[in-house]
């Protein structure tokens, strides 16, 4: 689990699927086991508050983005609202509003462009031609969206890509805004044409 402060009232948590398994959860549990998930979020909030020195009180807005191969990216925003002082307030109570969102895109981070060339040859052999390639912060990123993966076995694609790269913890929105575009579409097809 990686925790990072964004501002005075906001922090982010990145939790891999391995982290979830260590805590006794599966990806499907996130959609079906509400009581245990509430406990998971509470534990993560208190762990994050301890690590960051972030005092949790009032209402927390929790946005959870499930990413196909990467895990969960959680953005927590603390909202301070006026509280009626006459109310008897339990100091241990924190109200959380949780929003779940699932991304069907696959995004992987590569240290060297040579690794992208290699993975492209394997993906091309699997008749995958799409994708986008970016460069940001000394890493290369390959992004495959739903259109690139129609009628394809995602687990096989994740396995192939994992041999050459790591699942990215950078979101596609950040990458598109701050990254340098190397191939904006049909990246796998173009790389195979250019290098093979």
PyMOL commands that set and color helices and strands:
alter all, ss='L'
color gray80, all
select helices_A, chain A and resi 17-22+29-32+34-52+113-125+146-149+154-162+172-178+187-195
alter helices_A, ss='H'
color red, helices_A
select strands_A, chain A and resi 2-7+10-15+59-67+71-79+95-103+106-110+132-136+139-144+166-167+180-183
alter strands_A, ss='S'
color yellow, strands_A
deselect
rebuild
show_as cartoon
